[in-house]
């Protein structure tokens, strides 16, 4: 549960990310095998796996453990690369809700972390991801505060010449 923290939270989030990464590696290895090969995973197998793991990754996004949140983001990226149709639409819906409700800061920051993680799958998938990019980017503008202190921009004088 996101409000829990500790040793088991870290291990469970690592398991989630590791399962996704290893399944993705298997799918990539099996791409060269002919369809119908006895042990080759099918698109339906990947979709079933995504259906089971996706709710866990969404829940992990809101963990109070920062490492668990990053592991959930890694899992979301892997799922979005393997099964963009089933992953990107619900993720972008959650991001939309989190970025329009700026009163729940933990959801806003988690949504931005998730967006960073799935940038590549979004750009690779025109139908599910790239078409939503303009509206998602517009939603992030409200999080930019021009009054935030920032470091001055580096000048040529600040750069070392080797």
BELHU-V447440 format. One line per field, one symbol per residue. ss: DSSP state (H for helix, E for strand, C for the rest). psi: psi as a letter, one per 40 degrees, with the letter a starting at -180 (. if undefined). burial: # if it has 16 or more other ideal C-beta (glycine too) atoms within 10 Angstrom, else .. Layout:
ss: ???
psi: ???
burial: ???
This chain:
ss: CCCCCCHHHHHHHHHHHHHHHHHHHHHHHHCCCCCCCCCCCCHHHHHHHHHHHHHHHHHHHCCCCHHHHHHHHHHHHHHHHHCHHHHHHHHHHHHHHHHHCCCCHHHHHHHHHHHHHCHHHHHHCCCCCHHHHHHHHHHHHHHCCCCCCCCCCCCHHHCCCC
psi: ideiiadddddddddddddddddddddddedeiiiehdehiidddddddddddddddddddeiehdddddddddddddddddgddeddddddddddddeegeegdddddddddddddedddddegddddddedddddddedeehheehiiiihiiddehhh.
burial: .#......#..##..##.##..##..#............##....#..##..##.###.####.#..#################.###..##.##..##.......#########.##..##..#..##..#...#..#.......................
